[in-house]
Amino acid sequence: MVKQERAARTRETLVRAAAEVFARDGFVLASLTSISRRAGVSNGALHFHFASKQALARAVEDEAAAVVRAIGALARADGPHPLQRLIDATHALMERLDEDVVVRAGFELGSGPPRRDGAVDLRGQWQSWVEEVLKDAERDGLLAPGVSAADASVTVVAATVGFEQLGAEDPAWMSAQTLVQFWDLLLPRLAAAEVLNGLQPGGTAAAASRRG
């Protein structure tokens, strides 16, 4: 059991170190030697857990994808209705992108050039989730007249993916303030009048924290 726990910790350390190196250097320039050095393990230990740089990249992407799925599941469970769930999920995603290098690297590895065979397209997964939630909102009559789920999803995905990419250079793009400004601008055009005043652009978790 002790040996298994040690192996699990080493693997976790290697995945995080790989994410840091991939985020800094990109997949092509990143080397297994630099990853093992950053993790504080030997090259032999790295190869025991991961056969190649490709395998390490996939492990980073898989961990990041699990975070994105968890964000979507939590928003679906806790949000009062689709539009607030969407707002809450964007805040949660940007927070994780800002704080967790594994999530940041996962997005870049899965979608950035060069496109690797078998890469996990996290931006595509995020787009699918946004489209699904906005279809729920459309079906429930929560969108403003003349606004379709398809059109709304293009705007939300383009903005949030843009924040993610710009945030790689300037974290302010992924801040709660930036998202609040975005939602303050978009919601009057997106949401039906009868639900607009009940929406919280800062997210329900942030609102609850402020009340506490």
N, C-alpha and C positions, 0 to 999 in steps of 0.2 A: 504493500500500500504506500509506504514512504517513497519507494522508487517510482511508482506511478504518479504520485503527487509532484515529485521533483521533475519528472518528464513533462508533466502538464505545465508546470511553471516555466520550464525552459522553452517549451513551444510557444507559450503566451508571450514570453520575452522576445523571442525571435520574430513573431508576427508584428509586435509593436515596433521593434527596431527596423524591420523591413518597411513598415509603413512610414516611419520617419525618413528613411533613406529614399524611398520611392517619392515621397512628397517633396523632398529637397532636390533630388537629382533626376527624377523621372525614371521610368522602367528601363530604358535603353542604357543609360549611363550608370545606373545602380549596379554595384558588384556584390557578389556573395561575401567577399572578404570584408567589404565595408559594413555589411549587415552583421556579420558574425562579430566583428570588432565592436560595433555599437551595442550589440547585445551582451558582450562580455563572455562569449563562448568561443570554443575552437571551431575551425572549419569542419572538423570531423563531427562535432556535435550538431552543427547546422545540417549537414548532409544526412545525419541519422534521422532527423525529423522531416527534412524537405529535400527531395531529390534534385530540385532545380530552382532557378529564379522564378520560372513560370509557376511552379507549385507554391512558392511563397506568395507570389502576387495573387494567386487564386485564393489562398487562405485569408489574405487581407480583404479581398473583395467579399468573400463569404461572411466574414465578421461584420463588415460594413452593411451588407445586405440584411443580415439579421437585425441590425439596429433599425434600419428603415422599415422592415416588416413590423417590428415592435412598436415603432412610432405610429404606424398606421392602425395597428390593432388597438393601441391604447386610446387613440383619438376616436376610433369607432365605438369603443366601449363607453367612454366618458362624455363625449360631446353631446350637447342637448339636441342638436340637429346638424345636418350636413355642412352648412356654411361655417358654423362655429367649429366643427370638427376640423375643417380645412384650415381655418385660421390657427387653431391650436397646433396642428401638425406642422405647419410652416415654422412656427416659433420653435417647436421641439427639434425639428430638423436643423435649423440654422444654429441652434445652441450646440447641438452635437457636432456639427461641422466646425464650429469655432473651437470647441474644447477637445475633440477627440481626433487625433491624427489618423487613426485607423479609418474612420469614416471619410475624412478628407481624401486620404490616399485611395480608398476604395472607389470613390466617385471618379477621380482622375484616371486611375488604372483602367476602369471599365469603359470609359468613354473617350479618353484622350488619345491622340496619335502616339505611336502607331497602334492600329487596332489589332489586338492579339486574338488568336483563335481561342474560342471558349471563354472569352472575357465576360464578366457579369456586368450588364448594362444597368447600373443603378439609376442613372438619369431616366432611362426608359421605364424602369420599375416605378419610379416616382411619378412619371407622367401617367402611367396606367392607373395608379391609385388616385391621383387628382381627377382624372377623367371619370372614374367610378363614383367618387364622392359628388362631383358636380352633376352627374346623371341622377343621383339620388335627390339632389336639391331641385333639379328640373322636374322630376316626377312628383315631388311634394309641393310644387308651386312656389318655391322660395326664391326663384330668380326673377329679376325685373322683367317687365314686358319687353319682348324683342330680343332678349338675351338667351342664347342657347348654351347648353353645357359644352358643346364642342368649341364654340368661340371663347367661352370663359376659360376653358382649360388651356387653350393656347396662351392666353395672357398670363395666367398664374404660373404655368410651367416655365414660360420664357423668362418671367421675372425672377422666380426662385432659382432657376439654374444660373441665370445671370448673376444673382447675388452670390451664389456658391463659387462661381469662377472668379469674380472680382474680389471676393473675400480671401482668395489665396494670397493676394498682394496687400489687401487692406481689410482687416477684420471688421471695420466699421460697416462694411456692406452686409455683414451677417448679424448685425446687432438688432436687439429688440426695437430700438428707436427707428431704424430703417424700415423694419417690417410694419411697424405701426403707421408710419408715413405712407407706405404702400397701400395698406388696407384702408386707411382713411381716405385715400384718393379713389380706390377702386370700388369699395363697398356701395357708395350711393348709386353707382352705375350697375353694379352686379346684383344687389339684393332687392327683393320686393319691398315696397314701402312698409308693409305691415310687420316685417321682421327686422328692418334695418336698425331701429333704435335698440333692439335687444342684443345686437352683436357687439362683441368686445374685441376691438382691433389688437389689443395687447395680449389676447389669449385669456382663457378662463383660469389657467394655473397662475399666471402673473397677477390677475385680479384678486384671486383668493389670497395670494401671498401679501399683496398690499393691504387687504382687509385685515389679515392676521397681524 
